[in-house]
Amino acid sequence: MALQVDEESLKHGVLTLVVTLVEVIQEALETQAVRRMEGGELTEEEQNRLGEALLELDEAMDQIKADHGITDSVTDLHRGLDEVVDEVVDKLINPQRWAEEGRGKVE
């Protein structure tokens, strides 16, 4: 049996994944930028340049999503990734609770 691949659907899925990952990286960069600003590590000029660059990236990502009709797909995937990350972080922070819940499911 031959595998049939819908090329348009594949492109849509890959682009959605790439854009979502870029947005996740962008959020990490923004968080790091805020930390550096609050820590006094950036000059006012560096803060302005960084802010402009992040704004341009945000606008470019919005344009890509709109041009390719993937805004909702990216939002859904991003939400799913956020849920996974939140769960992993919670497991790292509260290992005892997760161990107790795991034992409760087995019994």
Buried (B, 14 or more C-beta within 10 A) or exposed (E): EEEEEEEEEEEBBEBBBEBBBBBBEBEEBBEEBEEBBEEEEBEEEEBEEBEEEBEEBEEEBEEBBEEBEBBEBBBEBBEEBEEEEEEEEEEEEEEEEBEEEEEEEEE
